[in-house]
Amino acid sequence: MICSFFLGANTPEGFYSLFGELKGFDLHVIKGSCGSGKSTLLKTVIDKTRCGGICERILCASDTSSLDGAVFHPINAAAVDGTAPHTAETSNMGRYIVMPSPASGIENHRGEIAALKEAKSGAFTRAYACLKGAAYARSSARALVKFDSGKLARRADGILEREARPGSDMGRLHRRFIDAFTPDGFVTLRDTVDALANRIYVIEDNLSQASPLLHALQKGLLERGYDVYGCLDPMAPENTRHILVPQLRLAFVTSDGLSRFEGDVYRRLHMTAYTDQASLKSCRAKIRLFDKLQTALLEQAYVELKTARLSHIELEKLHLPYLDIPALKKLNENISL
């Protein structure tokens, strides 16, 4: 089964890497310059590696048509793009895969390359500043409203009692993203949820209050022995936004202004049921203002991310005429994990 995740995300604090989560895998790290064929090589690895079970396609948050990695759980192996901003080192069993060097002549474009890299870096800096402002607006709106944490904890206990029988061993946590701020807007990998779960709890959460509920559910599922994909919130990566439990074909997903989960689902939980209605009513005007600020800042963040992607595309165009095509073809033909 092939499903998609992100191992890195654009966040208010910059690029947030989860590539360190793969340290227990037989890890193959691919090194190469911009436009050297790393994504194509990763697609070849996925096509050639047939092992059953879960295979993760790791998408690039800055260009979802490009791959940053592949993870094969049945054989405990992974291959990832190891160039900045990703951070990955091989295990004792892994190895580095170095892409063929570009032909001579690329050095004549040194000035153009430096200018494009600077433009790309500047666009990312501005995008992260916008995301930081949007995160502040969101947290400010949330702080205005009180909610019943005790009632929320009791709901989590009830769900766990119904959905997850206790086991003898501790489950394993896989931290990932299925959401990302991209040049094309906020992307949620809904197909991944549908691939791994057929019982989906949707948590309607317009005020970003669901994190304590999701934390309690994740902790309880792990303690009962189930492996969990804890999918982080790119707006606040210290928080979990979704939970996927393939063994139970079960998922808990957040639906809010960033991404709506529509259609038929198993159950919907509304966070307004745990919200103090008096505080909500008294602050509606301020909440609407913060929502408008968040929306405006996110729209500008997407503009800057699109600018960064355009600079990256121009960098790839500069490198393309100097690729060693025969060497790349041979590497793709011989690659194996």
C-alpha positions as YAML, in Angstrom:
chain: A
units: angstrom
residues:
- id: 1
  name: MET
  ca: [0.00, 0.00, 0.00]
- id: 2
  name: ILE
  ca: [1.48, 3.34, -1.08]
- id: 3
  name: CYS
  ca: [0.45, 6.47, 0.83]
- id: 4
  name: SER
  ca: [1.86, 9.98, 1.01]
- id: 5
  name: PHE
  ca: [3.27, 12.07, 3.86]
- id: 6
  name: PHE
  ca: [5.51, 15.08, 4.41]
- id: 7
  name: LEU
  ca: [8.67, 14.76, 6.54]
- id: 8
  name: GLY
  ca: [9.27, 18.50, 6.47]
- id: 9
  name: ALA
  ca: [7.00, 21.52, 6.55]
- id: 10
  name: ASN
  ca: [7.06, 25.29, 6.22]
- id: 11
  name: THR
  ca: [6.12, 26.63, 9.65]
- id: 12
  name: PRO
  ca: [6.10, 29.96, 11.53]
- id: 13
  name: GLU
  ca: [9.59, 29.13, 12.83]
- id: 14
  name: GLY
  ca: [11.00, 28.16, 9.42]
- id: 15
  name: PHE
  ca: [11.49, 24.73, 7.88]
- id: 16
  name: TYR
  ca: [10.57, 22.00, 10.39]
- id: 17
  name: SER
  ca: [12.33, 18.70, 9.69]
- id: 18
  name: LEU
  ca: [11.18, 15.25, 10.78]
- id: 19
  name: PHE
  ca: [13.89, 13.44, 8.83]
- id: 20
  name: GLY
  ca: [15.46, 12.44, 12.15]
- id: 21
  name: GLU
  ca: [12.44, 10.16, 12.69]
- id: 22
  name: LEU
  ca: [14.06, 7.69, 10.26]
- id: 23
  name: LYS
  ca: [17.16, 7.01, 12.36]
- id: 24
  name: GLY
  ca: [16.02, 3.43, 13.09]
- id: 25
  name: PHE
  ca: [15.71, 2.58, 9.39]
- id: 26
  name: ASP
  ca: [18.30, 1.25, 6.96]
- id: 27
  name: LEU
  ca: [18.70, 4.72, 5.49]
- id: 28
  name: HIS
  ca: [20.00, 5.66, 2.04]
- id: 29
  name: VAL
  ca: [20.73, 9.39, 1.73]
- id: 30
  name: ILE
  ca: [20.82, 10.91, -1.77]
- id: 31
  name: LYS
  ca: [23.19, 13.85, -2.30]
- id: 32
  name: GLY
  ca: [23.17, 16.05, -5.36]
- id: 33
  name: SER
  ca: [22.79, 19.57, -6.69]
- id: 34
  name: CYS
  ca: [19.54, 21.31, -7.61]
- id: 35
  name: GLY
  ca: [17.92, 19.63, -10.62]
- id: 36
  name: SER
  ca: [20.24, 16.62, -10.52]
- id: 37
  name: GLY
  ca: [17.48, 13.99, -10.71]
- id: 38
  name: LYS
  ca: [17.01, 13.12, -7.02]
- id: 39
  name: SER
  ca: [13.21, 13.12, -7.18]
- id: 40
  name: THR
  ca: [13.21, 10.96, -10.32]
- id: 41
  name: LEU
  ca: [15.56, 8.50, -8.62]
- id: 42
  name: LEU
  ca: [13.22, 8.28, -5.62]
- id: 43
  name: LYS
  ca: [10.28, 7.53, -7.93]
- id: 44
  name: THR
  ca: [12.36, 4.74, -9.49]
- id: 45
  name: VAL
  ca: [13.12, 3.34, -6.02]
- id: 46
  name: ILE
  ca: [9.39, 3.19, -5.21]
- id: 47
  name: ASP
  ca: [8.57, 1.52, -8.54]
- id: 48
  name: LYS
  ca: [11.30, -1.11, -8.10]
- id: 49
  name: THR
  ca: [10.84, -1.91, -4.40]
- id: 50
  name: ARG
  ca: [7.99, -4.40, -3.97]
- id: 51
  name: CYS
  ca: [7.69, -5.41, -0.32]
- id: 52
  name: GLY
  ca: [3.99, -5.30, 0.59]
- id: 53
  name: GLY
  ca: [2.78, -3.44, 3.68]
- id: 54
  name: ILE
  ca: [2.98, 0.33, 3.98]
- id: 55
  name: CYS
  ca: [5.21, 2.33, 1.64]
- id: 56
  name: GLU
  ca: [5.40, 6.06, 2.29]
- id: 57
  name: ARG
  ca: [5.92, 8.53, -0.55]
- id: 58
  name: ILE
  ca: [7.52, 11.57, 1.11]
- id: 59
  name: LEU
  ca: [6.42, 14.69, -0.75]
- id: 60
  name: CYS
  ca: [8.19, 18.04, -0.86]
- id: 61
  name: ALA
  ca: [6.14, 20.71, 0.91]
- id: 62
  name: SER
  ca: [7.53, 23.41, -1.38]
- id: 63
  name: ASP
  ca: [6.61, 21.47, -4.54]
- id: 64
  name: THR
  ca: [4.18, 18.60, -4.03]
- id: 65
  name: SER
  ca: [4.96, 17.20, -7.49]
- id: 66
  name: SER
  ca: [8.48, 16.42, -6.24]
- id: 67
  name: LEU
  ca: [9.60, 13.66, -3.87]
- id: 68
  name: ASP
  ca: [11.82, 14.07, -0.80]
- id: 69
  name: GLY
  ca: [11.92, 10.41, 0.18]
- id: 70
  name: ALA
  ca: [10.44, 6.92, 0.37]
- id: 71
  name: VAL
  ca: [9.94, 4.73, 3.46]
- id: 72
  name: PHE
  ca: [9.37, 0.97, 3.29]
- id: 73
  name: HIS
  ca: [8.15, -0.36, 6.63]
- id: 74
  name: PRO
  ca: [8.15, -4.15, 5.90]
- id: 75
  name: ILE
  ca: [11.90, -4.10, 5.13]
- id: 76
  name: ASN
  ca: [12.73, -1.25, 7.54]
- id: 77
  name: ALA
  ca: [14.41, 0.73, 4.76]
- id: 78
  name: ALA
  ca: [14.21, 4.31, 3.52]
- id: 79
  name: ALA
  ca: [15.74, 6.58, 0.91]
- id: 80
  name: VAL
  ca: [15.69, 10.36, 1.28]
- id: 81
  name: ASP
  ca: [16.94, 13.56, -0.32]
- id: 82
  name: GLY
  ca: [19.79, 14.60, 1.97]
- id: 83
  name: THR
  ca: [20.43, 18.12, 0.68]
- id: 84
  name: ALA
  ca: [19.51, 21.28, 2.60]
- id: 85
  name: PRO
  ca: [17.16, 22.02, 4.27]
- id: 86
  name: HIS
  ca: [16.67, 18.31, 4.97]
- id: 87
  name: THR
  ca: [18.80, 16.76, 7.68]
- id: 88
  name: ALA
  ca: [19.47, 13.04, 7.42]
- id: 89
  name: GLU
  ca: [22.44, 10.81, 8.15]
- id: 90
  name: THR
  ca: [22.86, 7.13, 7.27]
- id: 91
  name: SER
  ca: [22.64, 4.38, 9.86]
- id: 92
  name: ASN
  ca: [25.30, 1.68, 10.15]
- id: 93
  name: MET
  ca: [23.49, -0.30, 7.45]
- id: 94
  name: GLY
  ca: [22.73, 2.63, 5.14]
- id: 95
  name: ARG
  ca: [24.78, 4.40, 2.52]
- id: 96
  name: TYR
  ca: [25.09, 7.66, 0.65]
- id: 97
  name: ILE
  ca: [24.03, 7.83, -2.99]
- id: 98
  name: VAL
  ca: [25.77, 10.67, -4.85]
- id: 99
  name: MET
  ca: [24.16, 11.96, -8.01]
- id: 100
  name: PRO
  ca: [26.44, 12.36, -11.08]
- id: 101
  name: SER
  ca: [28.24, 15.71, -11.15]
- id: 102
  name: PRO
  ca: [27.15, 18.28, -13.77]
- id: 103
  name: ALA
  ca: [29.34, 18.70, -16.81]
- id: 104
  name: SER
  ca: [31.87, 21.52, -17.03]
- id: 105
  name: GLY
  ca: [30.33, 24.81, -18.05]
- id: 106
  name: ILE
  ca: [27.86, 25.15, -15.19]
- id: 107
  name: GLU
  ca: [30.44, 27.31, -13.40]
- id: 108
  name: ASN
  ca: [29.85, 29.99, -16.06]
- id: 109
  name: HIS
  ca: [26.42, 30.56, -14.49]
- id: 110
  name: ARG
  ca: [27.78, 31.13, -10.99]
- id: 111
  name: GLY
  ca: [26.42, 34.69, -10.79]
- id: 112
  name: GLU
  ca: [22.94, 33.72, -11.98]
- id: 113
  name: ILE
  ca: [22.84, 30.78, -9.57]
- id: 114
  name: ALA
  ca: [23.85, 32.97, -6.63]
- id: 115
  name: ALA
  ca: [21.18, 35.56, -7.50]
- id: 116
  name: LEU
  ca: [18.45, 32.92, -7.79]
- id: 117
  name: LYS
  ca: [19.47, 31.31, -4.50]
- id: 118
  name: GLU
  ca: [19.34, 34.71, -2.80]
- id: 119
  name: ALA
  ca: [15.90, 35.43, -4.28]
- id: 120
  name: LYS
  ca: [14.66, 32.01, -3.16]
- id: 121
  name: SER
  ca: [16.02, 32.48, 0.38]
- id: 122
  name: GLY
  ca: [14.46, 35.94, 0.65]
- id: 123
  name: ALA
  ca: [11.06, 34.64, -0.45]
- id: 124
  name: PHE
  ca: [11.16, 31.89, 2.18]
- id: 125
  name: THR
  ca: [12.15, 34.41, 4.86]
- id: 126
  name: ARG
  ca: [9.14, 36.57, 4.01]
- id: 127
  name: ALA
  ca: [6.84, 33.54, 3.87]
- id: 128
  name: TYR
  ca: [7.94, 32.43, 7.35]
- id: 129
  name: ALA
  ca: [7.36, 35.95, 8.70]
- id: 130
  name: CYS
  ca: [3.79, 35.85, 7.35]
- id: 131
  name: LEU
  ca: [3.21, 32.40, 8.86]
- id: 132
  name: LYS
  ca: [4.49, 33.65, 12.21]
- id: 133
  name: GLY
  ca: [2.02, 36.53, 12.14]
- id: 134
  name: ALA
  ca: [-0.81, 34.18, 11.16]
- id: 135
  name: ALA
  ca: [0.06, 31.83, 14.02]
- id: 136
  name: TYR
  ca: [-0.02, 34.74, 16.47]
- id: 137
  name: ALA
  ca: [-3.45, 35.79, 15.20]
- id: 138
  name: ARG
  ca: [-4.75, 32.22, 15.58]
- id: 139
  name: SER
  ca: [-3.39, 31.77, 19.10]
- id: 140
  name: SER
  ca: [-4.74, 35.18, 20.13]
- id: 141
  name: ALA
  ca: [-8.25, 34.20, 19.01]
- id: 142
  name: ARG
  ca: [-8.02, 30.90, 20.87]
- id: 143
  name: ALA
  ca: [-6.90, 32.63, 24.10]
- id: 144
  name: LEU
  ca: [-10.12, 34.66, 24.20]
- id: 145
  name: VAL
  ca: [-12.33, 31.59, 24.70]
- id: 146
  name: LYS
  ca: [-12.46, 29.17, 27.63]
- id: 147
  name: PHE
  ca: [-13.23, 25.50, 27.25]
- id: 148
  name: ASP
  ca: [-13.96, 22.57, 29.59]
- id: 149
  name: SER
  ca: [-10.76, 20.47, 29.71]
- id: 150
  name: GLY
  ca: [-12.29, 18.00, 32.19]
- id: 151
  name: LYS
  ca: [-15.21, 17.23, 29.89]
- id: 152
  name: LEU
  ca: [-12.76, 16.86, 26.98]
- id: 153
  name: ALA
  ca: [-10.66, 14.35, 28.94]
- id: 154
  name: ARG
  ca: [-13.75, 12.27, 29.76]
- id: 155
  name: ARG
  ca: [-14.69, 12.21, 26.07]
- id: 156
  name: ALA
  ca: [-11.21, 10.96, 25.16]
- id: 157
  name: ASP
  ca: [-11.47, 8.16, 27.75]
- id: 158
  name: GLY
  ca: [-14.85, 7.13, 26.37]
- id: 159
  name: ILE
  ca: [-13.56, 6.96, 22.79]
- id: 160
  name: LEU
  ca: [-10.52, 4.90, 23.80]
- id: 161
  name: GLU
  ca: [-12.68, 2.48, 25.78]
- id: 162
  name: ARG
  ca: [-14.88, 1.93, 22.75]
- id: 163
  name: GLU
  ca: [-12.26, 1.84, 19.99]
- id: 164
  name: ALA
  ca: [-9.04, 0.32, 21.39]
- id: 165
  name: ARG
  ca: [-8.59, -2.84, 23.43]
- id: 166
  name: PRO
  ca: [-5.55, -2.79, 25.74]
- id: 167
  name: GLY
  ca: [-2.46, -4.70, 24.56]
- id: 168
  name: SER
  ca: [0.68, -5.87, 26.33]
- id: 169
  name: ASP
  ca: [3.32, -3.80, 24.51]
- id: 170
  name: MET
  ca: [3.80, -0.08, 23.93]
- id: 171
  name: GLY
  ca: [2.93, 1.07, 20.42]
- id: 172
  name: ARG
  ca: [5.31, 2.96, 18.14]
- id: 173
  name: LEU
  ca: [4.82, 6.61, 17.23]
- id: 174
  name: HIS
  ca: [5.57, 7.79, 13.69]
- id: 175
  name: ARG
  ca: [5.58, 11.59, 13.55]
- id: 176
  name: ARG
  ca: [4.64, 12.96, 10.14]
- id: 177
  name: PHE
  ca: [2.75, 15.77, 8.43]
- id: 178
  name: ILE
  ca: [-0.20, 15.29, 6.09]
- id: 179
  name: ASP
  ca: [-0.77, 19.06, 5.91]
- id: 180
  name: ALA
  ca: [1.53, 21.68, 4.44]
- id: 181
  name: PHE
  ca: [1.70, 25.36, 3.56]
- id: 182
  name: THR
  ca: [2.65, 25.17, -0.11]
- id: 183
  name: PRO
  ca: [2.86, 27.52, -3.13]
- id: 184
  name: ASP
  ca: [-0.59, 26.18, -4.05]
- id: 185
  name: GLY
  ca: [-2.12, 26.98, -0.67]
- id: 186
  name: PHE
  ca: [-2.80, 24.76, 2.32]
- id: 187
  name: VAL
  ca: [-2.66, 21.13, 1.20]
- id: 188
  name: THR
  ca: [-4.07, 18.17, 3.13]
- id: 189
  name: LEU
  ca: [-3.31, 14.64, 1.90]
- id: 190
  name: ARG
  ca: [-6.86, 13.32, 2.23]
- id: 191
  name: ASP
  ca: [-6.01, 10.24, 0.14]
- id: 192
  name: THR
  ca: [-3.62, 9.11, 2.87]
- id: 193
  name: VAL
  ca: [-6.41, 9.19, 5.46]
- id: 194
  name: ASP
  ca: [-8.71, 7.21, 3.15]
- id: 195
  name: ALA
  ca: [-5.95, 4.66, 2.43]
- id: 196
  name: LEU
  ca: [-5.22, 3.93, 6.10]
- id: 197
  name: ALA
  ca: [-8.66, 4.29, 7.72]
- id: 198
  name: ASN
  ca: [-12.31, 3.56, 7.06]
- id: 199
  name: ARG
  ca: [-13.58, 4.77, 10.45]
- id: 200
  name: ILE
  ca: [-12.89, 8.50, 10.54]
- id: 201
  name: TYR
  ca: [-13.67, 10.78, 13.45]
- id: 202
  name: VAL
  ca: [-13.77, 14.38, 12.21]
- id: 203
  name: ILE
  ca: [-13.09, 17.01, 14.87]
- id: 204
  name: GLU
  ca: [-14.67, 20.34, 13.94]
- id: 205
  name: ASP
  ca: [-12.29, 22.84, 15.50]
- id: 206
  name: ASN
  ca: [-12.54, 26.45, 14.33]
- id: 207
  name: LEU
  ca: [-10.80, 27.81, 17.45]
- id: 208
  name: SER
  ca: [-7.81, 25.41, 17.53]
- id: 209
  name: GLN
  ca: [-8.86, 23.79, 20.80]
- id: 210
  name: ALA
  ca: [-8.56, 20.11, 19.86]
- id: 211
  name: SER
  ca: [-4.88, 19.57, 20.69]
- id: 212
  name: PRO
  ca: [-5.50, 18.31, 24.29]
- id: 213
  name: LEU
  ca: [-8.09, 15.82, 22.99]
- id: 214
  name: LEU
  ca: [-5.76, 14.53, 20.28]
- id: 215
  name: HIS
  ca: [-2.86, 14.32, 22.75]
- id: 216
  name: ALA
  ca: [-4.95, 12.22, 25.13]
- id: 217
  name: LEU
  ca: [-6.12, 9.93, 22.31]
- id: 218
  name: GLN
  ca: [-2.59, 9.48, 20.95]
- id: 219
  name: LYS
  ca: [-1.17, 8.70, 24.41]
- id: 220
  name: GLY
  ca: [-3.94, 6.20, 25.13]
- id: 221
  name: LEU
  ca: [-3.58, 4.42, 21.78]
- id: 222
  name: LEU
  ca: [0.19, 4.04, 22.22]
- id: 223
  name: GLU
  ca: [-0.26, 2.72, 25.76]
- id: 224
  name: ARG
  ca: [-2.72, 0.14, 24.42]
- id: 225
  name: GLY
  ca: [-0.07, -1.15, 22.02]
- id: 226
  name: TYR
  ca: [-1.09, 0.41, 18.70]
- id: 227
  name: ASP
  ca: [1.31, 1.98, 16.23]
- id: 228
  name: VAL
  ca: [0.21, 5.55, 15.56]
- id: 229
  name: TYR
  ca: [0.91, 8.11, 12.87]
- id: 230
  name: GLY
  ca: [0.84, 11.37, 14.82]
- id: 231
  name: CYS
  ca: [0.44, 14.04, 12.15]
- id: 232
  name: LEU
  ca: [1.65, 17.43, 13.36]
- id: 233
  name: ASP
  ca: [0.13, 20.87, 12.85]
- id: 234
  name: PRO
  ca: [2.39, 22.93, 10.52]
- id: 235
  name: MET
  ca: [1.06, 26.11, 12.16]
- id: 236
  name: ALA
  ca: [2.19, 24.80, 15.57]
- id: 237
  name: PRO
  ca: [4.36, 21.65, 15.16]
- id: 238
  name: GLU
  ca: [4.40, 21.01, 18.91]
- id: 239
  name: ASN
  ca: [0.72, 20.01, 18.52]
- id: 240
  name: THR
  ca: [-0.85, 16.98, 16.87]
- id: 241
  name: ARG
  ca: [-3.45, 17.78, 14.21]
- id: 242
  name: HIS
  ca: [-4.47, 14.28, 13.06]
- id: 243
  name: ILE
  ca: [-4.04, 10.68, 14.26]
- id: 244
  name: LEU
  ca: [-3.96, 7.63, 11.97]
- id: 245
  name: VAL
  ca: [-4.05, 4.06, 13.35]
- id: 246
  name: PRO
  ca: [-3.68, 1.59, 10.44]
- id: 247
  name: GLN
  ca: [-4.05, -1.50, 12.68]
- id: 248
  name: LEU
  ca: [-7.54, -0.35, 13.64]
- id: 249
  name: ARG
  ca: [-8.35, 1.32, 10.29]
- id: 250
  name: LEU
  ca: [-9.12, 4.32, 12.49]
- id: 251
  name: ALA
  ca: [-8.43, 8.05, 12.14]
- id: 252
  name: PHE
  ca: [-9.03, 11.25, 14.06]
- id: 253
  name: VAL
  ca: [-8.74, 14.30, 11.82]
- id: 254
  name: THR
  ca: [-9.11, 18.02, 12.39]
- id: 255
  name: SER
  ca: [-11.46, 20.05, 10.21]
- id: 256
  name: ASP
  ca: [-11.15, 23.84, 10.39]
- id: 257
  name: GLY
  ca: [-10.75, 26.99, 8.34]
- id: 258
  name: LEU
  ca: [-7.47, 25.76, 6.89]
- id: 259
  name: SER
  ca: [-8.82, 22.43, 5.66]
- id: 260
  name: ARG
  ca: [-12.36, 21.01, 5.69]
- id: 261
  name: PHE
  ca: [-13.09, 17.28, 5.82]
- id: 262
  name: GLU
  ca: [-16.37, 16.99, 3.97]
- id: 263
  name: GLY
  ca: [-18.45, 13.97, 2.98]
- id: 264
  name: ASP
  ca: [-19.54, 10.87, 4.86]
- id: 265
  name: VAL
  ca: [-17.46, 10.06, 7.94]
- id: 266
  name: TYR
  ca: [-17.85, 7.75, 10.92]
- id: 267
  name: ARG
  ca: [-18.50, 10.47, 13.51]
- id: 268
  name: ARG
  ca: [-18.15, 14.24, 13.90]
- id: 269
  name: LEU
  ca: [-17.07, 15.84, 17.16]
- id: 270
  name: HIS
  ca: [-17.76, 19.55, 17.58]
- id: 271
  name: MET
  ca: [-15.36, 21.43, 19.82]
- id: 272
  name: THR
  ca: [-18.08, 24.01, 20.48]
- id: 273
  name: ALA
  ca: [-19.62, 21.40, 22.80]
- id: 274
  name: TYR
  ca: [-16.63, 21.92, 25.13]
- id: 275
  name: THR
  ca: [-16.51, 25.71, 24.75]
- id: 276
  name: ASP
  ca: [-17.73, 28.26, 27.26]
- id: 277
  name: GLN
  ca: [-20.53, 29.88, 25.27]
- id: 278
  name: ALA
  ca: [-20.54, 33.13, 27.28]
- id: 279
  name: SER
  ca: [-16.87, 33.87, 26.53]
- id: 280
  name: LEU
  ca: [-17.39, 32.88, 22.89]
- id: 281
  name: LYS
  ca: [-20.36, 35.23, 22.50]
- id: 282
  name: SER
  ca: [-18.61, 38.18, 24.13]
- id: 283
  name: CYS
  ca: [-15.54, 37.89, 21.86]
- id: 284
  name: ARG
  ca: [-17.03, 37.11, 18.45]
- id: 285
  name: ALA
  ca: [-16.04, 40.50, 16.94]
- id: 286
  name: LYS
  ca: [-12.39, 40.12, 18.06]
- id: 287
  name: ILE
  ca: [-12.29, 36.53, 16.81]
- id: 288
  name: ARG
  ca: [-13.54, 37.64, 13.38]
- id: 289
  name: LEU
  ca: [-10.82, 40.30, 13.28]
- id: 290
  name: PHE
  ca: [-8.09, 37.78, 14.12]
- id: 291
  name: ASP
  ca: [-9.50, 35.40, 11.50]
- id: 292
  name: LYS
  ca: [-9.26, 38.13, 8.84]
- id: 293
  name: LEU
  ca: [-5.67, 38.91, 9.85]
- id: 294
  name: GLN
  ca: [-4.75, 35.23, 9.68]
- id: 295
  name: THR
  ca: [-6.33, 34.84, 6.24]
- id: 296
  name: ALA
  ca: [-4.55, 37.91, 4.83]
- id: 297
  name: LEU
  ca: [-1.16, 36.82, 6.17]
- id: 298
  name: LEU
  ca: [-1.58, 33.28, 4.85]
- id: 299
  name: GLU
  ca: [-2.47, 34.57, 1.40]
- id: 300
  name: GLN
  ca: [0.76, 36.57, 1.32]
- id: 301
  name: ALA
  ca: [2.72, 33.55, 2.60]
- id: 302
  name: TYR
  ca: [1.44, 31.54, -0.38]
- id: 303
  name: VAL
  ca: [2.55, 34.32, -2.74]
- id: 304
  name: GLU
  ca: [6.06, 34.21, -1.26]
- id: 305
  name: LEU
  ca: [6.20, 30.40, -1.42]
- id: 306
  name: LYS
  ca: [5.20, 30.60, -5.08]
- id: 307
  name: THR
  ca: [8.01, 33.10, -5.68]
- id: 308
  name: ALA
  ca: [10.48, 30.71, -4.02]
- id: 309
  name: ARG
  ca: [9.29, 27.85, -6.22]
- id: 310
  name: LEU
  ca: [9.72, 29.93, -9.38]
- id: 311
  name: SER
  ca: [13.33, 30.69, -8.38]
- id: 312
  name: HIS
  ca: [13.91, 26.98, -7.79]
- id: 313
  name: ILE
  ca: [12.51, 26.13, -11.22]
- id: 314
  name: GLU
  ca: [14.90, 28.63, -12.82]
- id: 315
  name: LEU
  ca: [17.80, 27.03, -10.93]
- id: 316
  name: GLU
  ca: [16.83, 23.63, -12.30]
- id: 317
  name: LYS
  ca: [16.66, 25.05, -15.84]
- id: 318
  name: LEU
  ca: [20.22, 26.34, -15.49]
- id: 319
  name: HIS
  ca: [21.47, 22.91, -14.42]
- id: 320
  name: LEU
  ca: [19.49, 20.85, -16.95]
- id: 321
  name: PRO
  ca: [21.84, 21.27, -19.98]
- id: 322
  name: TYR
  ca: [24.79, 20.07, -17.91]
- id: 323
  name: LEU
  ca: [23.30, 16.83, -16.55]
- id: 324
  name: ASP
  ca: [25.17, 13.62, -17.30]
- id: 325
  name: ILE
  ca: [22.16, 11.83, -18.78]
- id: 326
  name: PRO
  ca: [23.88, 8.45, -19.47]
- id: 327
  name: ALA
  ca: [25.20, 8.32, -15.88]
- id: 328
  name: LEU
  ca: [21.75, 9.22, -14.51]
- id: 329
  name: LYS
  ca: [20.10, 6.52, -16.64]
- id: 330
  name: LYS
  ca: [22.60, 3.92, -15.44]
- id: 331
  name: LEU
  ca: [22.04, 4.93, -11.78]
- id: 332
  name: ASN
  ca: [18.26, 4.61, -12.17]
- id: 333
  name: GLU
  ca: [18.65, 1.21, -13.81]
- id: 334
  name: ASN
  ca: [20.92, -0.17, -11.08]
- id: 335
  name: ILE
  ca: [19.40, 1.43, -7.99]
- id: 336
  name: SER
  ca: [18.12, -0.92, -5.26]
- id: 337
  name: LEU
  ca: [17.72, -0.81, -1.48]
...
